[in-house]
Amino acid sequence: MEIQGKVKMIGETQTFGNNGFRKREIVVTTEEQYPQHIMVEFVQDKTDLLNSYQVGQSVKININLRGREWTNPQGEVKYFNSIQGWRIENLQPAEAGQIPPAPPVEAFEPADNLNEEDHDDLPF
């Protein structure tokens, strides 16, 4: 599954427990008639995937839906869902300033090795 939209918020990486479980959250606002603010969590080594993204960027996030069951101390069973991201990509085309400009014409050497007799050296 995937979600597309603009990045609304990127949280800091959080660490939990003695084993160092890491989690980082991102909120993406969908671009549809009724925009939704979807919170996606990236865990463990996937938290670093968010380092190069900023608020306002258009992104596509590949996700997995996760669900679990929990029984509280009173014996009541509760269910929890989460949206877990595993890949993110930028949907915006590269800006003009990011593409290196072509060198000016003066940077190229003229072709001075042309000879009038060698204008057609193809064998056929």
Secondary structure in CASP SS format (residue, H / E / C, confidence):
PFRMAT SS
TARGET T0000
AUTHOR 0000-0000-0000
METHOD secondary structure of the structure
MODEL  1
M C 1.00
E E 1.00
I E 1.00
Q E 1.00
G E 1.00
K E 1.00
V E 1.00
K E 1.00
M E 1.00
I E 1.00
G C 1.00
E C 1.00
T C 1.00
Q E 1.00
T E 1.00
F E 1.00
G C 1.00
N C 1.00
N C 1.00
G C 1.00
F E 1.00
R E 1.00
K E 1.00
R E 1.00
E E 1.00
I E 1.00
V E 1.00
V E 1.00
T E 1.00
T C 1.00
E C 1.00
E C 1.00
Q C 1.00
Y C 1.00
P C 1.00
Q C 1.00
H E 1.00
I E 1.00
M E 1.00
V E 1.00
E E 1.00
F E 1.00
V E 1.00
Q H 1.00
D H 1.00
K H 1.00
T H 1.00
D H 1.00
L H 1.00
L H 1.00
N H 1.00
S H 1.00
Y C 1.00
Q C 1.00
V C 1.00
G C 1.00
Q C 1.00
S E 1.00
V E 1.00
K E 1.00
I E 1.00
N E 1.00
I E 1.00
N E 1.00
L E 1.00
R E 1.00
G E 1.00
R E 1.00
E E 1.00
W E 1.00
T E 1.00
N C 1.00
P C 1.00
Q C 1.00
G C 1.00
E C 1.00
V E 1.00
K E 1.00
Y E 1.00
F E 1.00
N E 1.00
S E 1.00
I E 1.00
Q E 1.00
G E 1.00
W E 1.00
R E 1.00
I E 1.00
E E 1.00
N E 1.00
L C 1.00
Q C 1.00
P C 1.00
A C 1.00
E C 1.00
A H 1.00
G H 1.00
Q H 1.00
I C 1.00
P C 1.00
P C 1.00
A C 1.00
P C 1.00
P C 1.00
V H 1.00
E H 1.00
A H 1.00
F C 1.00
E C 1.00
P C 1.00
A C 1.00
D C 1.00
N C 1.00
L C 1.00
N C 1.00
E H 1.00
E H 1.00
D H 1.00
H C 1.00
D C 1.00
D C 1.00
L C 1.00
P C 1.00
F C 1.00
END
